[in-house]
Amino acid sequence: MLRHFVLVSALLAAPYSVMAQTPAMAKVADLPAGVYTLDKTHASLTWKVSHLGLSNYTARFTDFDATLTLDPANPTAAKVTAKINPLSVETDYPNKAEKDFNKKLAEGAEWFNGTKFPAITFTSTKVAMTGATTANITGDLTMLGVTKPVTLATTFNGGYTQKPFGAEGVAAVGFSATGKIKRSDWGFGTYLPAIGDEVTLALEVEFESAPQLKQPK
């Protein structure tokens, strides 16, 4: 009985022990400047669109990459680039053996046409601060061979000068972002208006810096 009590107590205490080892969040000004790469283990890109006005059909891209160039002394100078593989679209279609709906969306000429257009790209052109930790990031979104501006409402969730449980000298930052586009602006008008024109984007991303070299004593 005592052994059981000790085991349960240890399991319950474990999360608090991990939390105790986690350093406090860093101030933006303390983060190292430079290029940050996407931590793909902690990143998601989902989208949703109205289906017959009954629900918002939700799907995701499982293969994408991004870089962030950060200058903590001048946040509006930040640069973001991203590349999405349209062939990685993933839905919750229930009968894959009957019909590979993901493949149809990914490759169909009336859908993402990923064989002909193998990349969706985003390149930021402007960062406008809207609060202490929020900004509107505007950039050029290229899809299906068409380039149009898109604005993402972005929240800086926090950062570490030393990423917890990460390699020595690696900083980390995290963001949440949302945006809306009209797919018809990119010539993507399949089944309008039964399938809505407005598409809502949602991103949860973490970036890591390259290891910082220690200054000689």
Secondary structure as a PSIPRED ss2 file (coil, helix, strand):
# PSIPRED VFORMAT (PSIPRED V4.0)

   1 M C   1.000  0.000  0.000
   2 L H   0.000  1.000  0.000
   3 R H   0.000  1.000  0.000
   4 H H   0.000  1.000  0.000
   5 F H   0.000  1.000  0.000
   6 V H   0.000  1.000  0.000
   7 L H   0.000  1.000  0.000
   8 V H   0.000  1.000  0.000
   9 S H   0.000  1.000  0.000
  10 A H   0.000  1.000  0.000
  11 L H   0.000  1.000  0.000
  12 L H   0.000  1.000  0.000
  13 A H   0.000  1.000  0.000
  14 A H   0.000  1.000  0.000
  15 P H   0.000  1.000  0.000
  16 Y H   0.000  1.000  0.000
  17 S H   0.000  1.000  0.000
  18 V H   0.000  1.000  0.000
  19 M H   0.000  1.000  0.000
  20 A H   0.000  1.000  0.000
  21 Q H   0.000  1.000  0.000
  22 T C   1.000  0.000  0.000
  23 P C   1.000  0.000  0.000
  24 A C   1.000  0.000  0.000
  25 M C   1.000  0.000  0.000
  26 A C   1.000  0.000  0.000
  27 K C   1.000  0.000  0.000
  28 V H   0.000  1.000  0.000
  29 A H   0.000  1.000  0.000
  30 D H   0.000  1.000  0.000
  31 L C   1.000  0.000  0.000
  32 P C   1.000  0.000  0.000
  33 A C   1.000  0.000  0.000
  34 G E   0.000  0.000  1.000
  35 V E   0.000  0.000  1.000
  36 Y E   0.000  0.000  1.000
  37 T E   0.000  0.000  1.000
  38 L E   0.000  0.000  1.000
  39 D C   1.000  0.000  0.000
  40 K H   0.000  1.000  0.000
  41 T H   0.000  1.000  0.000
  42 H H   0.000  1.000  0.000
  43 A C   1.000  0.000  0.000
  44 S E   0.000  0.000  1.000
  45 L E   0.000  0.000  1.000
  46 T E   0.000  0.000  1.000
  47 W E   0.000  0.000  1.000
  48 K E   0.000  0.000  1.000
  49 V E   0.000  0.000  1.000
  50 S E   0.000  0.000  1.000
  51 H E   0.000  0.000  1.000
  52 L C   1.000  0.000  0.000
  53 G C   1.000  0.000  0.000
  54 L C   1.000  0.000  0.000
  55 S E   0.000  0.000  1.000
  56 N E   0.000  0.000  1.000
  57 Y E   0.000  0.000  1.000
  58 T E   0.000  0.000  1.000
  59 A E   0.000  0.000  1.000
  60 R E   0.000  0.000  1.000
  61 F E   0.000  0.000  1.000
  62 T C   1.000  0.000  0.000
  63 D C   1.000  0.000  0.000
  64 F E   0.000  0.000  1.000
  65 D E   0.000  0.000  1.000
  66 A E   0.000  0.000  1.000
  67 T E   0.000  0.000  1.000
  68 L E   0.000  0.000  1.000
  69 T E   0.000  0.000  1.000
  70 L E   0.000  0.000  1.000
  71 D C   1.000  0.000  0.000
  72 P C   1.000  0.000  0.000
  73 A C   1.000  0.000  0.000
  74 N C   1.000  0.000  0.000
  75 P H   0.000  1.000  0.000
  76 T H   0.000  1.000  0.000
  77 A H   0.000  1.000  0.000
  78 A C   1.000  0.000  0.000
  79 K E   0.000  0.000  1.000
  80 V E   0.000  0.000  1.000
  81 T E   0.000  0.000  1.000
  82 A E   0.000  0.000  1.000
  83 K E   0.000  0.000  1.000
  84 I E   0.000  0.000  1.000
  85 N C   1.000  0.000  0.000
  86 P H   0.000  1.000  0.000
  87 L H   0.000  1.000  0.000
  88 S H   0.000  1.000  0.000
  89 V E   0.000  0.000  1.000
  90 E E   0.000  0.000  1.000
  91 T C   1.000  0.000  0.000
  92 D C   1.000  0.000  0.000
  93 Y C   1.000  0.000  0.000
  94 P C   1.000  0.000  0.000
  95 N C   1.000  0.000  0.000
  96 K C   1.000  0.000  0.000
  97 A C   1.000  0.000  0.000
  98 E C   1.000  0.000  0.000
  99 K C   1.000  0.000  0.000
 100 D C   1.000  0.000  0.000
 101 F H   0.000  1.000  0.000
 102 N H   0.000  1.000  0.000
 103 K H   0.000  1.000  0.000
 104 K H   0.000  1.000  0.000
 105 L H   0.000  1.000  0.000
 106 A H   0.000  1.000  0.000
 107 E H   0.000  1.000  0.000
 108 G C   1.000  0.000  0.000
 109 A C   1.000  0.000  0.000
 110 E C   1.000  0.000  0.000
 111 W C   1.000  0.000  0.000
 112 F C   1.000  0.000  0.000
 113 N C   1.000  0.000  0.000
 114 G C   1.000  0.000  0.000
 115 T C   1.000  0.000  0.000
 116 K C   1.000  0.000  0.000
 117 F C   1.000  0.000  0.000
 118 P C   1.000  0.000  0.000
 119 A C   1.000  0.000  0.000
 120 I E   0.000  0.000  1.000
 121 T E   0.000  0.000  1.000
 122 F E   0.000  0.000  1.000
 123 T E   0.000  0.000  1.000
 124 S E   0.000  0.000  1.000
 125 T E   0.000  0.000  1.000
 126 K E   0.000  0.000  1.000
 127 V E   0.000  0.000  1.000
 128 A E   0.000  0.000  1.000
 129 M E   0.000  0.000  1.000
 130 T C   1.000  0.000  0.000
 131 G C   1.000  0.000  0.000
 132 A C   1.000  0.000  0.000
 133 T C   1.000  0.000  0.000
 134 T E   0.000  0.000  1.000
 135 A E   0.000  0.000  1.000
 136 N E   0.000  0.000  1.000
 137 I E   0.000  0.000  1.000
 138 T E   0.000  0.000  1.000
 139 G E   0.000  0.000  1.000
 140 D E   0.000  0.000  1.000
 141 L E   0.000  0.000  1.000
 142 T E   0.000  0.000  1.000
 143 M E   0.000  0.000  1.000
 144 L C   1.000  0.000  0.000
 145 G C   1.000  0.000  0.000
 146 V E   0.000  0.000  1.000
 147 T E   0.000  0.000  1.000
 148 K E   0.000  0.000  1.000
 149 P E   0.000  0.000  1.000
 150 V E   0.000  0.000  1.000
 151 T E   0.000  0.000  1.000
 152 L E   0.000  0.000  1.000
 153 A E   0.000  0.000  1.000
 154 T E   0.000  0.000  1.000
 155 T E   0.000  0.000  1.000
 156 F E   0.000  0.000  1.000
 157 N E   0.000  0.000  1.000
 158 G E   0.000  0.000  1.000
 159 G E   0.000  0.000  1.000
 160 Y E   0.000  0.000  1.000
 161 T C   1.000  0.000  0.000
 162 Q C   1.000  0.000  0.000
 163 K C   1.000  0.000  0.000
 164 P C   1.000  0.000  0.000
 165 F C   1.000  0.000  0.000
 166 G C   1.000  0.000  0.000
 167 A C   1.000  0.000  0.000
 168 E C   1.000  0.000  0.000
 169 G C   1.000  0.000  0.000
 170 V C   1.000  0.000  0.000
 171 A C   1.000  0.000  0.000
 172 A E   0.000  0.000  1.000
 173 V E   0.000  0.000  1.000
 174 G E   0.000  0.000  1.000
 175 F E   0.000  0.000  1.000
 176 S E   0.000  0.000  1.000
 177 A E   0.000  0.000  1.000
 178 T E   0.000  0.000  1.000
 179 G E   0.000  0.000  1.000
 180 K E   0.000  0.000  1.000
 181 I E   0.000  0.000  1.000
 182 K E   0.000  0.000  1.000
 183 R H   0.000  1.000  0.000
 184 S H   0.000  1.000  0.000
 185 D H   0.000  1.000  0.000
 186 W H   0.000  1.000  0.000
 187 G C   1.000  0.000  0.000
 188 F C   1.000  0.000  0.000
 189 G C   1.000  0.000  0.000
 190 T C   1.000  0.000  0.000
 191 Y C   1.000  0.000  0.000
 192 L C   1.000  0.000  0.000
 193 P C   1.000  0.000  0.000
 194 A C   1.000  0.000  0.000
 195 I E   0.000  0.000  1.000
 196 G E   0.000  0.000  1.000
 197 D E   0.000  0.000  1.000
 198 E E   0.000  0.000  1.000
 199 V E   0.000  0.000  1.000
 200 T E   0.000  0.000  1.000
 201 L E   0.000  0.000  1.000
 202 A E   0.000  0.000  1.000
 203 L E   0.000  0.000  1.000
 204 E E   0.000  0.000  1.000
 205 V E   0.000  0.000  1.000
 206 E E   0.000  0.000  1.000
 207 F E   0.000  0.000  1.000
 208 E E   0.000  0.000  1.000
 209 S E   0.000  0.000  1.000
 210 A C   1.000  0.000  0.000
 211 P C   1.000  0.000  0.000
 212 Q C   1.000  0.000  0.000
 213 L C   1.000  0.000  0.000
 214 K C   1.000  0.000  0.000
 215 Q C   1.000  0.000  0.000
 216 P C   1.000  0.000  0.000
 217 K C   1.000  0.000  0.000
